[in-house]
Amino acid sequence: MVSAMLVSQAHSFAQQTRLAITLAWIAGYTNILTVLTCGTVTSHVTGTVSQWGSDLVQGKWPALLFVSFLLATFLLGAMLSSLCTETGRRRGWESIYILPMTVQAILLSAFAVGVELHEHATIESGAMLYAMTGLASTAMGLQNATITKISGGVVRTTHMTGVFTDFGLETVQFLYWLRDRNKDSPPLPPRALVHSVRTHPSARRLALLASVAGSFALGAGLGTLAFAHFPRPAMIPPTIFLLWIIYQDYRTPICEIESSELASREAGLDLPDAIAVYHLRRGREQRQWTP
């Protein structure tokens, strides 16, 4: 339990927030474009799994085949993310997240070509439906798995169910903290109270969750607006923005978290199993140690 907490907190809150917000709007944008062009969502699979069960019972075999395809491509995206990050880790790359994000950019570029060829005011069918939804679904599965890896399971960007669940949980924790503070501590000056709220873990977490949800909704709105006025090049903005994120990661790589050998008996610490030590690896030689 302690080990998992250390992993999830190893990346800075600011780093997690920036990355989550920038990726969430791309997911919202892509998802609404698949709805407008293909008539289905691709950024999450909860409804798809429900539809799979319904189609199976009703014997709707063509529909069952399609939703099975969506589930398989989302899973494929998650597997691709793991394959890319593990390849980078094993080879000692300074940034192990450039490769999965580059693959996602390629997938979204191919999806953008499909949007370019899409006939406006129609819903895709046949091979084009499978091609476009498969590309988008794979990209979303890949993005969701990548941000999950980076944040240690703390952040999701392609679906909002977990975001709103966490928002409810954190809201109660924050309200309890406010009540206890007012009851057990003397009143604080306004500036000190604001600082206390801003630095409280639940308040920071609430800000992150609200930002992710808002970014996803903003992406959906921007996608709808772009498709209404510029349908053919509508997918170009998120694709270019993702390339910018890749460039930023190339300049300042996101650190990979590794277990440290300092915790071993041979190193002299011989810590109990409930305590773990990690370090942030940035390349083979450059290391920044952190407990």
C-alpha positions in Angstrom: 0.0 0.0 0.0 2.7 2.4 1.0 4.7 1.5 -2.2 1.7 2.3 -4.4 1.3 5.7 -2.7 4.9 6.6 -3.2 4.7 5.7 -6.9 1.6 7.8 -7.4 3.1 10.8 -5.7 6.5 10.7 -7.3 5.5 12.9 -10.2 4.9 16.5 -9.1 1.3 17.6 -8.8 1.9 20.4 -11.3 3.3 18.0 -13.8 0.3 15.6 -13.5 -2.2 18.5 -13.7 -0.7 20.0 -16.9 -0.5 16.7 -18.6 -4.0 15.6 -17.6 -5.6 18.8 -18.7 -3.8 18.9 -22.1 -4.7 15.2 -22.8 -8.3 15.4 -21.6 -9.4 17.9 -24.2 -7.8 15.8 -26.9 -9.9 12.9 -25.7 -13.1 14.9 -25.6 -12.4 16.4 -29.0 -11.7 13.0 -30.6 -14.6 11.3 -28.9 -17.1 13.9 -30.2 -15.7 13.6 -33.7 -16.3 9.9 -33.8 -19.9 10.5 -32.6 -20.5 13.1 -35.3 -18.9 11.0 -38.1 -19.5 7.4 -37.0 -22.3 7.6 -34.5 -20.5 6.0 -31.6 -18.2 6.9 -28.7 -14.6 5.6 -28.6 -12.9 7.3 -25.6 -14.5 4.9 -23.1 -15.9 1.3 -23.1 -18.5 1.2 -20.3 -21.4 1.7 -22.6 -19.8 -0.5 -25.2 -19.6 -3.4 -22.8 -23.3 -2.9 -21.9 -24.2 -2.9 -25.6 -22.1 -6.0 -26.1 -24.2 -7.9 -23.5 -27.4 -6.7 -25.0 -26.5 -7.5 -28.5 -25.4 -11.0 -27.5 -28.6 -11.8 -25.8 -30.7 -10.5 -28.6 -28.6 -12.2 -31.3 -27.7 -9.0 -33.1 -24.6 -10.5 -34.6 -23.5 -7.6 -36.9 -23.8 -5.2 -34.0 -22.1 -7.6 -31.7 -19.2 -7.9 -34.1 -18.8 -4.1 -34.2 -18.8 -3.5 -30.4 -16.4 -6.5 -30.0 -14.2 -4.7 -32.5 -14.3 -1.5 -30.4 -13.5 -3.3 -27.2 -10.6 -5.1 -28.9 -9.1 -1.9 -30.4 -9.3 -0.1 -27.0 -7.5 -3.0 -25.4 -5.0 -3.0 -28.2 -4.3 0.6 -27.5 -3.6 -0.1 -23.9 -1.3 -3.0 -24.8 0.6 -0.8 -27.3 1.1 1.8 -24.6 2.6 -0.8 -22.2 4.7 -2.3 -25.0 6.1 1.2 -25.9 6.9 2.3 -22.4 8.4 -1.1 -21.4 10.6 -1.0 -24.6 11.8 2.4 -23.7 12.5 1.4 -20.1 14.4 -1.7 -21.1 16.6 0.2 -23.6 17.3 3.0 -21.1 15.7 5.8 -23.2 15.7 9.2 -21.5 12.0 9.6 -22.2 10.0 6.4 -22.3 6.7 8.2 -23.0 7.6 9.8 -26.4 7.1 6.5 -28.2 3.5 5.9 -27.1 2.5 9.5 -27.6 4.1 9.4 -31.1 2.1 6.3 -31.9 -1.1 8.1 -30.7 -0.2 11.0 -32.9 0.1 8.7 -35.9 -3.3 7.1 -35.1 -5.0 10.4 -34.8 -3.4 11.6 -38.0 -4.8 8.6 -39.8 -8.2 9.3 -38.2 -7.9 12.9 -39.4 -7.6 11.6 -42.9 -10.8 9.7 -42.4 -12.5 12.8 -41.2 -11.1 14.6 -44.3 -12.7 12.0 -46.6 -15.9 11.8 -44.6 -19.1 13.0 -46.4 -20.6 15.7 -44.3 -24.1 15.1 -42.7 -23.8 11.4 -43.0 -22.8 8.6 -40.6 -20.1 6.2 -41.8 -20.8 2.5 -42.4 -19.0 -0.5 -43.7 -15.2 -0.6 -43.9 -14.8 3.1 -43.3 -16.8 2.9 -40.1 -14.4 0.1 -38.8 -11.3 2.0 -40.0 -12.2 5.3 -38.4 -13.5 4.0 -35.1 -10.7 1.5 -34.8 -8.1 4.2 -35.2 -9.8 6.5 -32.7 -10.5 3.7 -30.2 -6.9 2.5 -30.3 -5.6 6.0 -29.8 -7.9 6.5 -26.8 -6.9 3.2 -25.2 -3.3 4.1 -25.7 -3.7 7.6 -24.2 -5.7 6.3 -21.2 -3.0 3.6 -20.4 -0.2 6.1 -20.8 -1.6 8.7 -18.4 -2.4 5.9 -16.0 1.2 4.8 -16.1 2.5 8.3 -15.7 0.3 9.2 -12.8 0.4 5.8 -11.0 -3.3 5.3 -11.6 -4.3 8.6 -10.1 -5.5 10.3 -13.2 -7.8 9.3 -16.1 -8.4 11.5 -19.2 -10.5 9.6 -21.7 -13.6 8.9 -19.4 -15.2 10.9 -16.7 -16.9 8.3 -14.5 -13.9 7.8 -12.3 -13.3 11.6 -12.3 -16.7 12.4 -10.9 -16.5 9.5 -8.5 -13.2 10.8 -7.1 -14.7 14.3 -7.1 -17.5 13.2 -4.8 -15.1 11.4 -2.4 -12.6 14.3 -2.3 -15.4 16.8 -1.7 -16.5 15.1 1.5 -12.9 14.9 2.7 -12.4 18.6 2.0 -15.6 19.6 3.8 -14.7 17.5 6.9 -11.3 19.2 6.9 -12.9 22.6 6.8 -15.2 21.7 9.6 -12.5 20.3 11.8 -10.2 23.3 11.2 -12.9 25.8 12.1 -13.7 23.8 15.3 -10.2 22.9 16.5 -8.2 25.9 15.4 -8.5 29.7 15.9 -9.7 31.7 12.8 -7.0 32.4 10.3 -6.4 35.7 8.5 -7.9 35.6 5.0 -4.5 35.3 3.3 -3.4 32.4 5.5 -6.8 30.7 5.1 -6.5 30.9 1.3 -2.9 29.5 1.4 -4.1 26.7 3.7 -6.9 25.8 1.3 -4.7 25.9 -1.8 -2.1 23.6 -0.3 -4.5 21.1 1.2 -4.3 17.7 -0.7 -8.0 17.4 -1.1 -8.4 20.9 -2.4 -5.5 20.4 -4.9 -7.1 17.1 -6.0 -10.5 18.7 -6.5 -8.9 21.4 -8.6 -7.2 18.7 -10.7 -10.4 16.7 -11.2 -12.5 19.7 -12.0 -9.9 20.8 -14.6 -9.8 17.4 -16.2 -13.6 17.3 -16.5 -13.7 20.9 -17.8 -11.0 20.2 -20.3 -12.8 17.1 -21.6 -16.0 19.1 -22.0 -14.1 21.9 -23.7 -12.6 19.5 -26.2 -16.0 18.1 -27.0 -17.4 21.7 -27.5 -14.4 22.7 -29.6 -14.7 19.5 -31.7 -18.4 20.2 -32.3 -17.7 23.8 -33.3 -14.9 22.9 -35.6 -16.8 20.1 -37.3 -19.8 22.4 -37.9 -17.7 25.2 -39.6 -14.6 23.3 -40.9 -15.6 19.6 -41.1 -12.8 18.3 -43.2 -9.7 19.7 -41.3 -11.5 19.4 -38.0 -9.0 16.8 -36.5 -5.9 18.9 -37.3 -5.9 21.0 -34.1 -5.7 18.1 -31.6 -3.2 16.3 -33.7 -0.9 19.3 -33.9 -1.3 19.9 -30.2 -0.3 16.3 -29.4 2.8 16.8 -31.5 3.6 19.8 -29.4 3.2 17.7 -26.2 5.7 15.2 -27.7 8.2 18.0 -28.4 7.8 19.3 -24.8 8.5 15.8 -23.5 11.5 15.5 -25.7 12.9 18.7 -24.2 12.0 17.9 -20.6 11.4 14.2 -20.3 8.9 12.8 -17.8 10.9 10.8 -15.3 10.4 7.0 -15.0 9.9 5.6 -11.5 12.1 2.7 -10.5 12.6 0.7 -7.3 15.8 1.7 -5.6 18.4 -0.8 -4.6 19.1 1.3 -1.5 16.3 -0.4 0.3 17.9 -3.8 0.0 19.6 -5.6 2.9 22.9 -5.6 0.9 22.8 -1.8 0.7 22.6 -1.6 4.5 19.0 -0.2 5.0 17.1 -3.5 5.2 13.8 -1.8 5.3 10.6 -3.7 6.2 8.2 -4.7 3.4 5.8 -1.9 4.2 8.3 0.7 3.2 9.7 1.2 -0.2 12.3 3.6 -1.8 12.1 4.8 -5.4 14.2 7.0 -7.6 13.4 8.9 -10.7 15.4 7.7 -13.7 16.3 10.2 -16.5 18.6 8.2 -18.7 21.1 5.6 -17.8 23.6 7.9 -16.0 21.6 10.9 -14.8 19.7 10.0 -11.6 17.7 12.0 -9.1 17.1 10.1 -5.9 13.9 10.4 -3.9 12.4 8.5 -1.0 
